[in-house]
Amino acid sequence: MSASNYANCPRCQRTLDGTVDLLTRRIADEYGKVTAAEYADLQEKLAVAAMRAKNGSRTFREDYGIYGVETGVVKVSYGGSCSECGLATSFDYEHEIAGLGGAS
């Protein structure tokens, strides 16, 4: 069995969440100090950032496979990377099935 999936990148999600936090603080700090139009612009930026953060990035492609029971050794392969920030990881794992007296 093998599969591909697009998931939320944890690094990109932190950035999205940080943008929401920054804009939230900025709106609180700018209240009464900027024009109504500038304040409305900040509110719109916050609304867009909050929606992006809620929806997630879906930029982390995961590819994985699980196979090999026929040989007596189950193999798991995983790799993933983000198309936006470049975060990446991969690993391979083999697990011998107990009770077969060794792999063939």
C-alpha positions as CSV (number, residue, x, y, z in Angstrom):
1,M,0.0,0.0,0.0
2,S,1.3,3.5,-0.8
3,A,-0.3,6.9,-0.6
4,S,0.1,10.6,-0.9
5,N,-1.4,13.3,1.2
6,Y,-1.2,17.0,1.6
7,A,-1.1,18.1,5.2
8,N,-0.7,21.3,7.1
9,C,3.0,22.2,7.4
10,P,3.7,22.8,11.1
11,R,6.3,25.4,10.4
12,C,4.0,27.3,8.0
13,Q,1.1,27.0,10.5
14,R,3.3,28.6,13.2
15,T,3.9,31.5,10.7
16,L,0.2,31.8,9.9
17,D,-0.7,31.8,13.6
18,G,2.1,34.3,14.3
19,T,0.7,36.7,11.7
20,V,-2.7,36.5,13.4
21,D,-1.1,37.3,16.8
22,L,0.9,40.2,15.4
23,L,-2.1,41.7,13.6
24,T,-4.3,41.3,16.8
25,R,-1.7,43.2,18.9
26,R,-1.3,45.8,16.2
27,I,-5.0,46.4,16.0
28,A,-5.1,46.9,19.8
29,D,-2.1,49.2,19.7
30,E,-3.4,51.3,16.7
31,Y,-6.9,51.9,18.0
32,G,-7.6,55.6,18.1
33,K,-4.1,56.4,16.6
34,V,-4.8,55.8,12.9
35,T,-7.5,56.8,10.5
36,A,-10.7,54.8,10.3
37,A,-9.7,53.6,6.8
38,E,-6.3,52.4,8.1
39,Y,-8.0,50.7,11.0
40,A,-10.5,49.0,8.6
41,D,-7.6,47.9,6.5
42,L,-5.9,46.3,9.5
43,Q,-9.2,44.5,10.4
44,E,-9.5,43.2,6.9
45,K,-5.9,41.9,7.0
46,L,-6.6,40.2,10.3
47,A,-9.8,38.6,8.9
48,V,-7.8,37.2,5.9
49,A,-4.9,36.0,8.1
50,A,-7.3,34.4,10.6
51,M,-9.1,32.5,7.7
52,R,-5.8,31.3,6.3
53,A,-4.6,30.1,9.7
54,K,-7.9,28.3,10.3
55,N,-7.8,26.6,6.9
56,G,-4.1,25.7,7.3
57,S,-1.5,25.6,4.6
58,R,-1.9,22.2,3.0
59,T,1.6,22.6,1.5
60,F,3.3,19.6,3.2
61,R,3.2,16.7,0.8
62,E,3.5,13.3,2.5
63,D,4.3,10.1,0.6
64,Y,4.3,6.8,2.4
65,G,4.2,3.1,1.7
66,I,3.8,0.0,3.8
67,Y,4.6,-3.4,2.1
68,G,6.6,-6.6,2.4
69,V,4.5,-9.0,4.5
70,E,5.2,-11.7,1.8
71,T,8.9,-11.6,2.6
72,G,8.4,-11.8,6.4
73,V,9.6,-8.2,6.9
74,V,7.1,-5.3,6.8
75,K,8.7,-2.2,5.4
76,V,7.5,1.3,6.1
77,S,8.8,4.2,4.1
78,Y,7.8,7.9,4.7
79,G,8.9,11.1,3.2
80,G,7.4,14.6,3.3
81,S,8.3,18.1,2.4
82,C,6.7,21.6,2.3
83,S,6.5,23.4,-1.0
84,E,6.5,26.8,0.8
85,C,9.2,26.7,3.5
86,G,11.2,23.6,2.5
87,L,10.6,21.7,5.8
88,A,11.3,18.1,5.0
89,T,11.8,14.7,6.7
90,S,12.0,11.1,5.7
91,F,12.6,7.6,7.2
92,D,12.5,3.9,6.4
93,Y,11.7,1.2,9.0
94,E,11.7,-2.5,8.7
95,H,10.0,-4.8,11.2
96,E,10.5,-8.6,11.1
97,I,7.3,-10.6,11.7
98,A,7.7,-12.7,14.8
99,G,7.1,-16.4,14.6
100,L,8.4,-16.9,11.1
101,G,11.9,-18.0,12.0
102,G,13.6,-15.2,10.0
103,A,12.9,-13.4,6.8
104,S,13.0,-15.3,3.5
